[in-house]
Amino acid sequence: MPLALARYITDIACLFVSLYLARWLRVTLPFGLPIDADGLALRWPMLMLALVVWSVTLAAVHSYDRRRMADPVDELQAVVGGVAIAALVYAGLLYLSYRELSRLMFFYFVALDLALTVGARAIWRARAQGQGLERRRILVVGLGVVGRRVARALEAERAADADLMGYLDERTQAEPLPTAIERLPVLGGAEDAAEIIQGLGIDEVILALAPDAQPQLDRWIALLQEQPVHIRVVPDYSQRILSRADVEPLGDLFLIGLNEPVIGPIDRALKRIFDLVVSAMLLILLIPLMVLIGLAIVLDSRGPILYLSRRVGEGERLFWMLKFRTMVLGADREQEALISQGDDGHLDFCKEPDDDRITRVGRWLRRYSLDELPQLVNVLRGEMSLVGPRPELPALTRHYAPWQRRRFSVPQGITGWWQISGRSDKPKHLHVEDDLYYIRRYSLALDLWILWRTIGVVLRGEGAY
């Protein structure tokens, strides 16, 4: 039985067990006012309603996604969020239909369901990790730039549910094969594909062909369709699709449309209102913590509490971004020396986790991203947003290619897509690709999702230095 289906069945079992346990607790525990039979009744329409609400909600928050199930924090966030939303929806529906149900019993039910579901998920996750269940085995066809980018992207996402087994050579001419590319083995070519797929138990093959190898695409698809594998194709459009893209069917064809990556006026107004309300509330709530951080910085090292960094914002306008100081005085004079450009043209900004310029308090602040809290003031001033591409250093933008400048077409943010998918662990040039991914798919719902995921990333302290 697939793990996703097994977890769904377990979730529903926890739901019904919680309902009946809640009724038993309401009768047994000496809390609440006396209650009649109607207040304890669990009629079959109520049970069916709960089944539908929990099934739809837990699926909507992607709690059965394989990658999410492999990450304990991601799965915990999805389950807690899903149960909370389902409980609110269910409470509203009961108010309109079975209002006489005991409110204390409903509270017991939600608490029990959350505890049982989280516990069951933990057991399933431990079993899956212990036995290596449902891990995909992947091959990449293509030794060129596109194939290597696919491999790096899989590694950057940590492929929690997948093992990248190696490369297949897409070329037809007889040339000596390299033994490995970036630590991944080159296993053979088209003539070896069937034997390799069967011998290694491959589940998925990604066709990442170079532009001059695109005519071979049909041959590879025909070859792989004879094998029991999933086939995915990566068209080399990364330098062409610079903005939002949509796919429109036209008969038996598909047209790819390229749109300007501008947030519409309604979306922009909603985003700004959300930024103002949330940043103002957070600043008020976090004043005590920010005062303590300021005192710690003063006691730890010489210099100001705040660090002002010149950054490039929306429309490539310059502004001063606020941060708590985490380095010794004068450390920013070495920024230019950290910028380098590889042979492939990719731009790198070499941040090191053991940088001796970082203060003791600064290292702790960076680990949990507390040094970013003053940027809530930048959000209030309209220079930044809560979610968006990270404001860039002017020294880095001077090296940008035209397609990379698309990241400045939306408000720059405190957190964003790359912060929840690698942060400082990812090469600098991949940040821009993550930013363009966010721009192409922008919605307020995506902003909310990124904010929710950011909590888990910050708590884990991943890639923060």
Secondary structure, 3 states (H helix, E strand, C coil): CCHHHHHHHHHHHHHHHHHHHHHHHHHHCCCCCCCCHHHHCCCHHHHHHHHHHHHHHHHHCCCCCHHHHHCHHHHHHHHHHHHHHHHHHHHHHHHHHCCCCCHHHHHHHHHHHHHHHHHHHHHHHHHHHHHCCCCEEEEEECCCHHHHHHHHHHHHCCCCCEEEEEEECCCCCCCCCCCEECCEEEEECHHHHHHHHHHHCCCEEEECCCHHHHHHHHHHHHHHCCCCCEEEECCCCCCCCCCCEEEEEECCEEEEEECCCCCCHHHHHHHHHHHHHHHHHHHHHHHHHHHHHHHHHHHHCCCCCEEEEEEECHHHCEEEEEEECCECCCHHHHCHHHEEECCCCCEEECCCCCCCCECHHHHHHHHCCHHHCCHHHHHHCCCCEEECCCCECHHHHCCCCHHHHHHHHCCCEEECCHHHCCHHHCCHHHHHHHHHHHHHCCCHHHHHHHHHHHHHHHHHCCCCC
